[in-house]
Amino acid sequence: MTVTEEQTSASDTSWFDQAGLGVFLHWGHASTQGWELSWQLTGGVAGQFPARAPVGCEEYFANSATFAPAHFDPRQWAREIRAAGARYIVLTAKHHDGFAMYETERSDYSSVTAPFGRDVVAEVLAAARAAGLRVGLYFSIIDWHHEDYPRYTDATVRKPYVVGDYPRADDQAWARYREFMIGQLTELLTGYGELDMVWLDGEFEHTAAEWDFGAIRALIRHWQPACMVNDCCVGFGDFASLEQQLEEVVPSGRRELCLTMNDSWGHVAGDTRWKSARDLVQLLVEARISGANLLLNVGPRGDGTFPPEASERLAAIGGWLDAHGESVYGITPGLTRFQCRLPTGRRRTDAGERIYVYLTMLARDRLVIHDLPVRRVGAVTVLAGGAALPWSVVPRLADVHSHAPDPRGELEIELGDGLGDGLCPVIAIDLTTPTPTPTPKGSD
């Protein structure tokens, strides 16, 4: 198929800017053994935490015969995700290990040919859409199971994996493999309704020229005009996907922080290093005030259920968002670190604007915010419940002496007790719109 420029025109993707929170779902046959998806067969990545106990390649691939989750209920997944306040999901359609979680005509290595016999992608997307969630699919462009990639073996891959060191096929095999990969991607683009996002991965093996990312992006836009693609489609991504940590200097443009709840993407039974609900809420806040969405990962267990620890945290986040959602969805970055050392966000209101202060650290008796337009402070409240807090302002002396019409200065807030939610209380500061300066008589 030849894709023309006319077929690659972008459609509306503004939903992403308001989304705030999404849920990543990493699931595959490795979950039945408590193995990390794909990376267990390489013994993890050299120098990267955590280390993984290596599993033989053929033992890993043969494990697909164990995939028969007895308690898989995609509607329950969707209910938990929606109740957590998430606006979209991204499901692993195929990870690096090549196991397709959908019906593919190009491989007999899938959830449909496994004992499970069901199309996971179709069922999860249907449940998510019914719950009002937008949907995305993760698709690895590499395939360690495919013979033409070539297939990983214990003799050809280093354990632990070293980035940049991988088996390579000859030119003929590579051409066959790329045709296979494009065929599988096309199956997803044409067989599962409207997709909001394709989340590519695997760009680190082979060059950008070998992948021809421009052609991949054009293919996606041809079949799914409104579909966003992450920056692993190198040079053609619609948003930056940051993994596990935010950067000190945040890149401009759309971005997303993808984050695990513990140290693993898939279900790893021995991984008990769970982040607390408080930590996750504060990471959500940090992502949002930098302008990023948070894509929070869940690795379902081999039986198809969410780990209880993940369900508990989703429920806690959802409860917090019920009371504080307006400080997360559709906000913009807030004050400078000089003005307030705590995280802040802001939004326009009919009367002016509202500034949110997130109490991510233990609050003292008084909170001082610098360099605000002090005459325009209208109210200071606890966002959860709306209780008013005592406050006062101190105009800047230079503005007082110069009779500035809109003086700036310090806002002092008395915090006291009863701030409410223990995960992350939020204070709302309402500022009125500045009054226009009258035009002197006789001037044009």
Secondary structure, DSSP 8 states (H G I E B T S, - for coil): ----GGGG-----THHHHH-EEEEE---GGGGGT--TTGGGGTSBTT-SS------HHHHHHGGGG---TT--HHHHHHHHHHTT--EEEEEEE-TT--BSS--TT-S-BTTTSTT-S-HHHHHHHHHHHTT-EEEEEEES--TT-TTS----TTTS-SSB-TT------HHHHHHHHHHHHHHHHHHHHHSS--SEEEEE-TTSS-HHHHTHHHHHHHHHHH-TT-EEBTTSTT--SBEEEESS--SS--SSSEEEEE-SSS-SS--TT------HHHHHHHHHHHHHTT-EEEEEE---TTS---HHHHHHHHHHHHHHHHHGGGTTT-EE---TTT-SS-EEEEE-SSEEEEEEE--S---SEEEEEEEEGGGEEEEEETTT--B--EEEEE-HHHHHTT-SS-EEEEEEE--S----SS--EEEEEEE--------TT--
